Amino acid sequence: PGKSALQSNIRRLLEEFPITADGYFGSRGKTSDVRRIHSSEPATTSRRFFSIVSAGADSIRQERPECLRASFADGSHITWRLSSNSDGSPAVRLDLKLSGSGIKSVQRIHFVKG
C-alpha cells in the first residue's frame, strides 16, 4: 500500500476523469476553490471516483454517516461525502502529498447533475 498504490490510483483516475492543463478535475465551480464534475448520476459517480483513488489505502474509516476518509502512509487523505455542507451535492476532497503527478494536491470536487 501507500505511495505506489496512490500513484497507481491516480493513473487509473485520469483514464476516467481527465484533468485540466492546470491539474484540476472538472470545471470551475461558483467559487474558485470548488471544482464541478457533471454527471447524470452524481452520487454514483462520486463513489466511483472515491473507490478508484482510495484503493489500497492504509485505512478507510467512516468519519460520520455517509462520510468516508481514506488515509495513505505518506499523509495523503481523500474524503468522500454524500452531501456537501455548501450545496448538498456529493463531494470528494483531495489532500495529496504526491509530487510530479500533474494534479493539484488539494481540491474540493462537487459532483453535480448534468
C-alpha positions as CSV (number, residue, x, y, z in Angstrom):
1,P,0.0,0.0,0.0
2,G,1.0,3.6,0.4
3,K,2.6,5.9,-2.2
4,S,2.8,3.4,-5.0
5,A,-0.8,2.4,-4.6
6,L,-1.9,6.1,-4.7
7,Q,0.3,6.8,-7.7
8,S,-1.3,3.8,-9.5
9,N,-4.8,5.0,-8.4
10,I,-4.1,8.5,-9.9
11,R,-3.2,7.0,-13.2
12,R,-6.4,4.9,-13.2
13,L,-8.4,8.0,-12.2
14,L,-7.0,10.1,-15.0
15,E,-8.3,7.4,-17.5
16,E,-11.9,8.1,-16.4
17,F,-11.7,11.7,-15.1
18,P,-9.4,13.9,-17.1
19,I,-7.7,17.0,-15.6
20,T,-7.3,20.5,-17.0
21,A,-4.0,21.8,-18.1
22,D,-3.7,23.4,-14.6
23,G,-4.1,20.0,-12.9
24,Y,-7.7,20.2,-11.7
25,F,-10.5,17.8,-12.1
26,G,-13.8,19.0,-13.6
27,S,-14.7,22.6,-14.3
28,R,-14.5,25.7,-12.0
29,G,-17.5,25.9,-9.6
30,K,-19.2,29.0,-8.2
31,T,-16.1,29.7,-6.1
32,S,-12.5,29.3,-7.2
33,D,-11.7,26.6,-4.7
34,V,-14.5,24.2,-5.7
35,R,-14.5,22.1,-8.9
36,R,-17.5,20.5,-10.5
37,I,-17.8,17.2,-12.3
38,H,-21.1,16.9,-14.2
39,S,-22.9,13.5,-14.3
40,S,-26.3,12.0,-14.8
41,E,-25.8,10.2,-11.5
42,P,-23.7,12.4,-9.2
43,A,-23.8,10.1,-6.2
44,T,-22.7,7.0,-8.2
45,T,-20.0,9.0,-10.0
46,S,-18.7,10.4,-6.7
47,R,-18.5,6.9,-5.2
48,R,-16.7,5.6,-8.3
49,F,-14.1,8.5,-8.1
50,F,-13.5,7.8,-4.4
51,S,-13.3,4.0,-4.9
52,I,-10.6,4.4,-7.6
53,V,-8.5,7.0,-5.8
54,S,-8.8,5.2,-2.4
55,A,-7.9,1.7,-3.5
56,G,-5.2,0.2,-1.4
57,A,-5.3,2.9,1.3
58,D,-3.7,2.2,4.6
59,S,-7.1,2.9,6.2
60,I,-10.6,3.9,5.2
61,R,-12.8,4.9,8.1
62,Q,-16.3,6.3,8.5
63,E,-16.0,9.8,9.8
64,R,-19.8,10.2,10.3
65,P,-22.8,8.8,8.4
66,E,-22.3,9.0,4.7
67,C,-18.7,10.3,5.0
68,L,-15.6,8.2,4.4
69,R,-11.9,9.2,4.8
70,A,-9.1,7.2,3.1
71,S,-5.6,7.7,4.5
72,F,-2.3,6.7,3.0
73,A,1.1,6.3,4.8
74,D,2.5,9.4,3.1
75,G,-0.1,11.6,4.8
76,S,-2.4,11.9,1.8
77,H,-6.1,11.9,2.6
78,I,-9.2,11.6,0.4
79,T,-12.6,12.3,1.9
80,W,-16.0,11.4,0.3
81,R,-19.3,12.9,1.5
82,L,-22.7,12.0,0.0
83,S,-23.8,15.5,0.8
84,S,-21.6,18.6,0.9
85,N,-22.2,21.3,3.5
86,S,-22.4,24.0,0.9
87,D,-24.9,22.9,-1.7
88,G,-25.8,19.3,-0.8
89,S,-24.1,17.7,-3.8
90,P,-21.9,14.6,-3.3
91,A,-18.3,15.8,-2.8
92,V,-14.7,14.5,-2.7
93,R,-11.8,16.4,-1.1
94,L,-8.3,15.5,-2.2
95,D,-5.3,16.3,0.0
96,L,-2.4,14.6,-1.8
97,K,1.2,14.6,-0.8
98,L,2.3,13.3,-4.2
99,S,4.6,15.4,-6.4
100,G,5.1,15.0,-10.1
101,S,1.6,13.6,-10.7
102,G,0.4,16.8,-12.6
103,I,-2.6,17.1,-10.2
104,K,-3.2,20.0,-7.9
105,S,-2.6,18.5,-4.5
106,V,-5.6,20.0,-2.7
107,Q,-9.0,20.0,-4.5
108,R,-12.7,20.1,-3.4
109,I,-14.8,18.4,-6.1
110,H,-18.6,18.5,-6.2
111,F,-20.5,16.1,-8.4
112,V,-23.5,17.8,-9.9
113,K,-26.4,16.7,-12.2
114,G,-25.9,17.5,-15.8
